[in-house]
Amino acid sequence: MEETEEIKPDIKPGKPWKNEGFYTSFEEADAVRQKLNRIWEGSEQHKGMQVKVKWSNARQKFMVKTRLHPDFELKKEAKETKNNGKGKRRNKKNTDRTKFDPTASF
């Protein structure tokens, strides 16, 4: 018997979605989704925007979610890391004081 090992591709999580609103019926949520699509359709400023309707079991409502598709996002330049100054003070050790001071004895 040969055991074949399935090779599963690594699925990376995508860009997060933002909640635009919560609606009690799918028709209401779908109307908002279609309205956003119509607004974004001809606009160059909103190119690459995505919208979807999703059921929220916790709230028992439909959610309208939006995001900018990752392919249309501007690449951010490498930012310089900025220290807040805390690490330097916390990690600094006092080298002129030893752990045991023999002059402090009787």
C-alpha positions as CSV (number, residue, x, y, z in Angstrom):
1,M,0.0,0.0,0.0
2,E,1.3,3.4,-0.9
3,E,0.3,6.4,1.1
4,T,0.1,9.5,-1.0
5,E,0.5,12.8,0.8
6,E,-1.7,15.6,-0.3
7,I,0.2,18.9,-0.9
8,K,-2.0,21.8,0.2
9,P,-1.0,25.2,-0.9
10,D,-0.3,27.8,1.8
11,I,-3.3,30.1,2.0
12,K,-2.3,33.5,3.1
13,P,-5.1,35.7,4.8
14,G,-6.2,38.5,2.6
15,K,-6.8,42.1,3.4
16,P,-9.4,42.6,6.1
17,W,-13.0,43.8,5.3
18,K,-14.6,46.8,6.9
19,N,-18.3,46.6,8.1
20,E,-20.4,49.2,6.4
21,G,-23.7,48.3,8.1
22,F,-26.0,45.7,9.6
23,Y,-29.4,45.0,8.1
24,T,-32.3,42.7,9.2
25,S,-33.1,41.4,5.7
26,F,-31.0,40.4,2.7
27,E,-32.9,42.7,0.4
28,E,-31.9,45.8,2.4
29,A,-28.3,44.7,2.5
30,D,-28.3,43.8,-1.2
31,A,-29.8,47.2,-2.1
32,V,-26.9,48.9,-0.2
33,R,-24.4,46.7,-1.9
34,Q,-25.8,47.5,-5.4
35,K,-25.9,51.2,-4.6
36,L,-22.2,51.1,-3.6
37,N,-21.3,49.2,-6.8
38,R,-23.2,51.8,-8.9
39,I,-21.3,54.7,-7.2
40,W,-17.9,53.0,-7.6
41,E,-18.5,51.8,-11.1
42,G,-17.6,55.0,-13.0
43,S,-15.3,56.5,-10.4
44,E,-11.6,56.3,-11.0
45,Q,-11.0,57.1,-7.3
46,H,-12.8,54.0,-6.2
47,K,-11.2,51.6,-8.7
48,G,-10.7,48.2,-7.2
49,M,-13.2,48.5,-4.4
50,Q,-15.1,45.3,-3.4
51,V,-18.4,44.9,-1.6
52,K,-20.2,41.8,-0.3
53,V,-23.1,40.8,1.9
54,K,-22.5,38.3,4.6
55,W,-24.7,36.7,7.3
56,S,-23.6,37.3,10.9
57,N,-24.8,34.4,13.1
58,A,-23.8,36.2,16.3
59,R,-26.0,39.2,15.6
60,Q,-28.6,37.4,13.5
61,K,-28.3,40.1,10.8
62,F,-26.8,40.6,7.3
63,M,-23.6,42.7,7.1
64,V,-22.4,44.8,4.2
65,K,-18.6,44.6,4.0
66,T,-16.2,46.6,1.9
67,R,-12.5,46.7,1.1
68,L,-10.0,47.8,-1.5
69,H,-8.7,44.8,-3.5
70,P,-5.1,44.0,-2.6
71,D,-4.0,44.3,-6.2
72,F,-5.1,47.9,-6.4
73,E,-3.4,49.0,-3.1
74,L,-0.4,51.3,-3.4
75,K,2.8,49.7,-2.3
76,K,4.0,51.4,0.8
77,E,7.6,52.4,0.9
78,A,9.8,50.9,3.5
79,K,9.3,52.9,6.7
80,E,12.1,53.6,9.0
81,T,11.5,52.0,12.3
82,K,11.0,54.6,15.0
83,N,12.0,53.7,18.6
84,N,9.8,55.1,21.3
85,G,12.9,55.4,23.7
86,K,11.6,52.9,26.3
87,G,13.7,50.0,25.2
88,K,17.0,51.9,25.6
89,R,16.3,52.8,29.2
90,R,15.0,49.4,30.2
91,N,17.8,47.4,28.7
92,K,20.6,49.6,29.9
93,K,22.5,48.1,32.8
94,N,24.3,50.0,35.4
95,T,27.9,48.7,34.9
96,D,29.6,50.8,37.6
97,R,27.7,49.0,40.4
98,T,28.5,45.4,41.1
99,K,26.1,42.7,42.4
100,F,27.9,42.3,45.7
101,D,29.5,45.2,47.5
102,P,32.1,44.0,50.1
103,T,32.4,47.5,51.6
104,A,28.8,47.4,52.8
105,S,29.6,44.6,55.4
106,F,30.2,45.3,59.1
